[in-house]
Amino acid sequence: MYVQCPRCQAVFRVRTRLLTQAEGMVRCGECDHVFNAMDTLLAVPPEAPATPPEQIPLADLPAGPEGLDQDALARDIPSVLADDLRPSRRRPAASTRNRIGWGLGSLLLILALAGQYAWYEIETLYRYPVLQAPLDRLCTIADCQPPQLRDVRQVELLNRHVYSHPNVDGALMITATVVNHAPFAQPFPMLGVRFSDLQGRTVAARRFLPQEYLGTPLLPGSLMEPGAPVTVNLEIVDPGDRALSFEFEFI
């Protein structure tokens, strides 16, 4: 059970059997005020007031019952264990410092997990153009090499033509346009050319390096930009009349 001092508003926990020994009279452990606990007996502690209660001057307090000897009454009040007469204190909530510490710790843990995921899945993430610049900065900080993406399935050969060389006997000219449909820049692939006969058997085949079909040396780090057409010019030996069809592939 709980009682509340009418003078200082302190709340105490008290045992019921002790109240009966002094007919409900107790002494406040905060201000030493003697009062009848039966008048303020509570089953649960009251909510703490939003503002401190107004202090009432001692002179304004009503006098006790006429003829009541307060000192004698105090001597007759049973002694109560310290735990029973100590004001009830609610456990304080976590401090702001603790909350900030937990918040920062959680944030650092999330960042660490995100960084670990990005490290193991960097090639997959790098395929998204919007993530390439942040990942490049991350690699600069972490002293790592950004992945070089490559997908030859996204490279298409357009407007291809094969015809006799106008200036060289027994040679063919091949012209075409190459377009990178991938959302990322990638290295120039090798170009394979295969001629076949009527039965589909290979008559002649050759692979060309990028500098061979581009006609100019490649600068270090040169890449096929997305959507930018690239002209292909090739000169090859005529495989003869048996070559009735041809096909290209990027390797």
C-alpha positions as a Markdown table, in Angstrom:
| # | Residue | x | y | z |
|---|---|---|---|---|
| 1 | Met | 0.0 | 0.0 | 0.0 |
| 2 | Tyr | 1.0 | 3.6 | -0.5 |
| 3 | Val | 0.4 | 6.8 | 1.5 |
| 4 | Gln | 1.0 | 10.4 | 0.5 |
| 5 | Cys | 2.2 | 13.1 | 2.9 |
| 6 | Pro | -0.2 | 16.0 | 2.9 |
| 7 | Arg | 2.6 | 18.5 | 3.6 |
| 8 | Cys | 5.4 | 17.6 | 1.1 |
| 9 | Gln | 3.4 | 15.3 | -1.2 |
| 10 | Ala | 6.0 | 12.6 | -0.9 |
| 11 | Val | 4.7 | 9.0 | -1.6 |
| 12 | Phe | 5.6 | 6.2 | 0.8 |
| 13 | Arg | 5.2 | 2.4 | 0.7 |
| 14 | Val | 3.9 | 1.1 | 4.0 |
| 15 | Arg | 2.8 | -2.2 | 5.4 |
| 16 | Thr | -0.8 | -2.5 | 6.4 |
| 17 | Arg | -0.1 | -4.3 | 9.7 |
| 18 | Leu | 2.1 | -1.3 | 10.8 |
| 19 | Leu | -0.8 | 1.1 | 10.3 |
| 20 | Thr | -3.0 | -0.7 | 12.7 |
| 21 | Gln | -0.4 | -0.6 | 15.5 |
| 22 | Ala | -0.6 | 3.2 | 15.7 |
| 23 | Glu | -4.2 | 3.7 | 14.6 |
| 24 | Gly | -3.0 | 4.8 | 11.2 |
| 25 | Met | -0.7 | 7.6 | 12.4 |
| 26 | Val | 2.7 | 7.8 | 10.6 |
| 27 | Arg | 5.6 | 10.2 | 10.4 |
| 28 | Cys | 6.8 | 11.4 | 7.0 |
| 29 | Gly | 10.3 | 10.4 | 6.3 |
| 30 | Glu | 11.0 | 13.5 | 4.2 |
| 31 | Cys | 9.6 | 16.4 | 6.3 |
| 32 | Asp | 8.9 | 14.6 | 9.7 |
| 33 | His | 5.2 | 15.6 | 9.5 |
| 34 | Val | 2.9 | 13.3 | 11.5 |
| 35 | Phe | -0.4 | 12.5 | 9.8 |
| 36 | Asn | -3.2 | 9.9 | 9.6 |
| 37 | Ala | -2.2 | 7.5 | 6.7 |
| 38 | Met | -5.8 | 6.3 | 6.4 |
| 39 | Asp | -6.8 | 9.6 | 4.9 |
| 40 | Thr | -4.3 | 9.2 | 2.0 |
| 41 | Leu | -4.1 | 5.4 | 1.6 |
| 42 | Leu | -3.6 | 4.4 | -2.0 |
| 43 | Ala | -3.4 | 1.1 | -3.8 |
| 44 | Val | -1.0 | 2.4 | -6.4 |
| 45 | Pro | 1.3 | 5.4 | -6.4 |
| 46 | Pro | -0.2 | 8.5 | -8.0 |
| 47 | Glu | 1.2 | 10.0 | -11.2 |
| 48 | Ala | 3.9 | 12.5 | -10.7 |
| 49 | Pro | 2.6 | 16.1 | -11.0 |
| 50 | Ala | 3.7 | 18.1 | -14.0 |
| 51 | Thr | 4.9 | 21.0 | -11.7 |
| 52 | Pro | 6.0 | 20.9 | -8.1 |
| 53 | Pro | 3.1 | 21.5 | -5.7 |
| 54 | Glu | 2.9 | 24.8 | -4.1 |
| 55 | Gln | 4.7 | 24.9 | -0.8 |
| 56 | Ile | 2.3 | 25.8 | 2.0 |
| 57 | Pro | 3.9 | 27.8 | 4.9 |
| 58 | Leu | 4.1 | 25.9 | 8.1 |
| 59 | Ala | 2.1 | 28.6 | 9.9 |
| 60 | Asp | -0.8 | 28.0 | 7.5 |
| 61 | Leu | -1.1 | 24.3 | 8.2 |
| 62 | Pro | -4.2 | 23.3 | 10.2 |
| 63 | Ala | -3.5 | 22.3 | 13.8 |
| 64 | Gly | -3.9 | 18.7 | 14.8 |
| 65 | Pro | -6.8 | 17.5 | 17.0 |
| 66 | Glu | -7.2 | 19.5 | 20.1 |
| 67 | Gly | -5.3 | 18.2 | 23.1 |
| 68 | Leu | -3.2 | 15.9 | 20.9 |
| 69 | Asp | 0.4 | 15.6 | 22.1 |
| 70 | Gln | 2.4 | 15.4 | 18.9 |
| 71 | Asp | 5.6 | 14.3 | 20.6 |
| 72 | Ala | 3.9 | 11.6 | 22.5 |
| 73 | Leu | 2.1 | 10.5 | 19.4 |
| 74 | Ala | 5.4 | 10.3 | 17.6 |
| 75 | Arg | 6.9 | 8.1 | 20.3 |
| 76 | Asp | 3.9 | 5.7 | 19.9 |
| 77 | Ile | 4.2 | 5.4 | 16.1 |
| 78 | Pro | 5.7 | 2.0 | 15.4 |
| 79 | Ser | 9.2 | 2.1 | 13.8 |
| 80 | Val | 8.9 | 1.2 | 10.1 |
| 81 | Leu | 11.6 | -0.4 | 8.1 |
| 82 | Ala | 13.6 | 2.0 | 5.9 |
| 83 | Asp | 12.3 | 0.4 | 2.8 |
| 84 | Asp | 8.7 | 1.0 | 4.0 |
| 85 | Leu | 9.2 | 4.6 | 4.9 |
| 86 | Arg | 11.4 | 5.7 | 2.0 |
| 87 | Pro | 9.7 | 7.7 | -0.8 |
| 88 | Ser | 8.7 | 5.6 | -3.8 |
| 89 | Arg | 11.0 | 6.3 | -6.7 |
| 90 | Arg | 10.3 | 5.3 | -10.2 |
| 91 | Arg | 13.2 | 4.0 | -12.2 |
| 92 | Pro | 14.3 | 6.8 | -14.5 |
| 93 | Ala | 14.1 | 6.4 | -18.2 |
| 94 | Ala | 17.2 | 5.8 | -20.2 |
| 95 | Ser | 19.3 | 9.0 | -20.5 |
| 96 | Thr | 19.6 | 11.0 | -23.7 |
| 97 | Arg | 23.3 | 10.0 | -23.8 |
| 98 | Asn | 22.5 | 6.3 | -23.8 |
| 99 | Arg | 19.9 | 6.7 | -26.5 |
| 100 | Ile | 22.3 | 8.7 | -28.7 |
| 101 | Gly | 25.0 | 6.0 | -28.0 |
| 102 | Trp | 22.6 | 3.2 | -29.0 |
| 103 | Gly | 21.5 | 5.1 | -32.1 |
| 104 | Leu | 25.1 | 5.8 | -33.3 |
| 105 | Gly | 26.0 | 2.1 | -32.6 |
| 106 | Ser | 23.1 | 0.9 | -34.7 |
| 107 | Leu | 23.9 | 3.3 | -37.5 |
| 108 | Leu | 27.5 | 2.2 | -37.6 |
| 109 | Leu | 26.4 | -1.5 | -37.7 |
| 110 | Ile | 24.1 | -0.8 | -40.6 |
| 111 | Leu | 26.8 | 1.1 | -42.5 |
| 112 | Ala | 29.2 | -1.8 | -41.9 |
| 113 | Leu | 26.7 | -4.4 | -43.2 |
| 114 | Ala | 25.9 | -2.2 | -46.2 |
| 115 | Gly | 29.6 | -1.8 | -47.0 |
| 116 | Gln | 30.2 | -5.5 | -46.7 |
| 117 | Tyr | 27.3 | -6.2 | -49.0 |
| 118 | Ala | 28.6 | -3.7 | -51.5 |
| 119 | Trp | 32.1 | -5.2 | -51.4 |
| 120 | Tyr | 30.9 | -8.7 | -52.2 |
| 121 | Glu | 28.2 | -7.6 | -54.7 |
| 122 | Ile | 30.1 | -4.7 | -56.3 |
| 123 | Glu | 30.0 | -6.0 | -59.8 |
| 124 | Thr | 26.2 | -6.5 | -59.6 |
| 125 | Leu | 25.7 | -3.0 | -58.1 |
| 126 | Tyr | 28.1 | -1.4 | -60.6 |
| 127 | Arg | 25.7 | -2.4 | -63.5 |
| 128 | Tyr | 23.4 | 0.3 | -62.3 |
| 129 | Pro | 24.6 | 3.7 | -63.8 |
| 130 | Val | 23.2 | 5.7 | -60.8 |
| 131 | Leu | 25.5 | 3.6 | -58.4 |
| 132 | Gln | 28.7 | 3.8 | -60.5 |
| 133 | Ala | 29.9 | 7.3 | -59.3 |
| 134 | Pro | 29.3 | 6.4 | -55.5 |
| 135 | Leu | 31.1 | 3.1 | -56.0 |
| 136 | Asp | 34.0 | 4.8 | -57.7 |
| 137 | Arg | 34.4 | 7.2 | -54.8 |
| 138 | Leu | 34.1 | 4.2 | -52.4 |
| 139 | Cys | 36.9 | 2.4 | -54.2 |
| 140 | Thr | 39.0 | 5.6 | -54.1 |
| 141 | Ile | 38.7 | 5.7 | -50.3 |
| 142 | Ala | 39.2 | 2.0 | -49.9 |
| 143 | Asp | 42.1 | 1.9 | -52.4 |
| 144 | Cys | 40.3 | -0.8 | -54.6 |
| 145 | Gln | 39.9 | -1.2 | -58.3 |
| 146 | Pro | 36.3 | -0.7 | -59.6 |
| 147 | Pro | 35.0 | -3.7 | -61.6 |
| 148 | Gln | 35.2 | -3.6 | -65.3 |
| 149 | Leu | 31.8 | -4.7 | -66.6 |
| 150 | Arg | 31.5 | -6.7 | -69.8 |
| 151 | Asp | 28.5 | -8.2 | -71.5 |
| 152 | Val | 29.0 | -9.0 | -75.2 |
| 153 | Arg | 25.4 | -10.0 | -75.5 |
| 154 | Gln | 24.5 | -6.3 | -75.3 |
| 155 | Val | 26.8 | -5.4 | -78.3 |
| 156 | Glu | 25.0 | -5.4 | -81.7 |
| 157 | Leu | 26.3 | -5.3 | -85.2 |
| 158 | Leu | 24.2 | -3.1 | -87.5 |
| 159 | Asn | 24.2 | -2.3 | -91.2 |
| 160 | Arg | 26.8 | -4.9 | -92.1 |
| 161 | His | 27.9 | -5.2 | -95.7 |
| 162 | Val | 30.4 | -7.6 | -97.4 |
| 163 | Tyr | 31.6 | -6.8 | -100.9 |
| 164 | Ser | 34.6 | -7.1 | -103.2 |
| 165 | His | 37.5 | -4.8 | -102.4 |
| 166 | Pro | 37.5 | -2.0 | -105.0 |
| 167 | Asn | 41.3 | -1.7 | -105.1 |
| 168 | Val | 42.7 | -5.2 | -104.2 |
| 169 | Asp | 42.0 | -8.3 | -106.2 |
| 170 | Gly | 41.0 | -11.4 | -104.2 |
| 171 | Ala | 40.0 | -9.4 | -101.2 |
| 172 | Leu | 36.7 | -8.5 | -99.5 |
| 173 | Met | 35.6 | -5.3 | -97.7 |
| 174 | Ile | 33.4 | -5.6 | -94.6 |
| 175 | Thr | 31.7 | -2.5 | -93.2 |
| 176 | Ala | 29.3 | -2.3 | -90.2 |
| 177 | Thr | 28.1 | -0.3 | -87.3 |
| 178 | Val | 28.6 | -1.6 | -83.7 |
| 179 | Val | 26.3 | -0.3 | -80.9 |
| 180 | Asn | 26.6 | -1.0 | -77.1 |
| 181 | His | 23.1 | -1.4 | -75.7 |
| 182 | Ala | 24.3 | -2.1 | -72.2 |
| 183 | Pro | 23.6 | 0.7 | -69.6 |
| 184 | Phe | 27.3 | 0.8 | -68.8 |
| 185 | Ala | 30.5 | 1.4 | -70.8 |
| 186 | Gln | 32.5 | -1.8 | -71.6 |
| 187 | Pro | 35.7 | -2.8 | -73.4 |
| 188 | Phe | 35.6 | -3.3 | -77.1 |
| 189 | Pro | 35.2 | -7.1 | -77.8 |
| 190 | Met | 36.9 | -9.3 | -80.3 |
| 191 | Leu | 35.0 | -9.7 | -83.6 |
| 192 | Gly | 34.7 | -13.2 | -85.1 |
| 193 | Val | 33.9 | -13.7 | -88.8 |
| 194 | Arg | 32.9 | -17.1 | -90.2 |
| 195 | Phe | 32.1 | -18.0 | -93.9 |
| 196 | Ser | 30.2 | -21.3 | -94.6 |
| 197 | Asp | 29.2 | -23.2 | -97.7 |
| 198 | Leu | 25.8 | -24.5 | -98.8 |
| 199 | Gln | 25.8 | -27.3 | -96.2 |
| 200 | Gly | 26.8 | -24.9 | -93.3 |
| 201 | Arg | 30.3 | -26.2 | -93.2 |
| 202 | Thr | 33.0 | -23.6 | -92.3 |
| 203 | Val | 35.0 | -22.5 | -95.3 |
| 204 | Ala | 37.0 | -19.7 | -93.6 |
| 205 | Ala | 37.0 | -18.0 | -90.2 |
| 206 | Arg | 39.0 | -15.3 | -88.4 |
| 207 | Arg | 39.0 | -13.3 | -85.3 |
| 208 | Phe | 39.9 | -9.6 | -85.2 |
| 209 | Leu | 41.2 | -7.5 | -82.3 |
| 210 | Pro | 39.5 | -4.1 | -81.6 |
| 211 | Gln | 42.4 | -2.2 | -83.1 |
| 212 | Glu | 42.1 | -4.2 | -86.3 |
| 213 | Tyr | 38.4 | -3.6 | -87.0 |
| 214 | Leu | 38.5 | 0.0 | -85.7 |
| 215 | Gly | 41.4 | 0.9 | -87.9 |
| 216 | Thr | 43.2 | 2.9 | -85.2 |
| 217 | Pro | 45.1 | 1.9 | -82.1 |
| 218 | Leu | 43.1 | 1.9 | -78.9 |
| 219 | Leu | 44.1 | 4.3 | -76.1 |
| 220 | Pro | 44.5 | 2.7 | -72.7 |
| 221 | Gly | 41.1 | 2.6 | -70.9 |
| 222 | Ser | 39.1 | 3.1 | -74.1 |
| 223 | Leu | 35.6 | 1.8 | -73.7 |
| 224 | Met | 32.4 | 1.5 | -75.8 |
| 225 | Glu | 30.0 | 4.1 | -74.4 |
| 226 | Pro | 26.3 | 3.1 | -74.1 |
| 227 | Gly | 24.3 | 3.9 | -77.3 |
| 228 | Ala | 27.3 | 5.4 | -79.2 |
| 229 | Pro | 27.6 | 3.9 | -82.7 |
| 230 | Val | 31.1 | 2.7 | -83.7 |
| 231 | Thr | 32.1 | 2.1 | -87.4 |
| 232 | Val | 33.8 | -1.2 | -88.3 |
| 233 | Asn | 36.0 | -1.5 | -91.4 |
| 234 | Leu | 37.7 | -4.8 | -92.3 |
| 235 | Glu | 39.8 | -6.1 | -95.2 |
| 236 | Ile | 40.0 | -9.9 | -95.6 |
| 237 | Val | 41.0 | -12.5 | -98.2 |
| 238 | Asp | 38.2 | -13.6 | -100.4 |
| 239 | Pro | 37.4 | -17.3 | -99.3 |
| 240 | Gly | 36.2 | -18.1 | -102.8 |
| 241 | Asp | 33.0 | -19.2 | -104.4 |
| 242 | Arg | 32.3 | -21.9 | -101.8 |
| 243 | Ala | 31.6 | -19.2 | -99.2 |
| 244 | Leu | 27.9 | -18.6 | -99.7 |
| 245 | Ser | 27.0 | -17.2 | -96.3 |
| 246 | Phe | 28.8 | -15.4 | -93.4 |
| 247 | Glu | 28.1 | -14.6 | -89.8 |
| 248 | Phe | 29.6 | -12.4 | -87.1 |
| 249 | Glu | 30.0 | -12.9 | -83.4 |
| 250 | Phe | 31.5 | -10.9 | -80.5 |
| 251 | Ile | 33.9 | -12.6 | -78.2 |
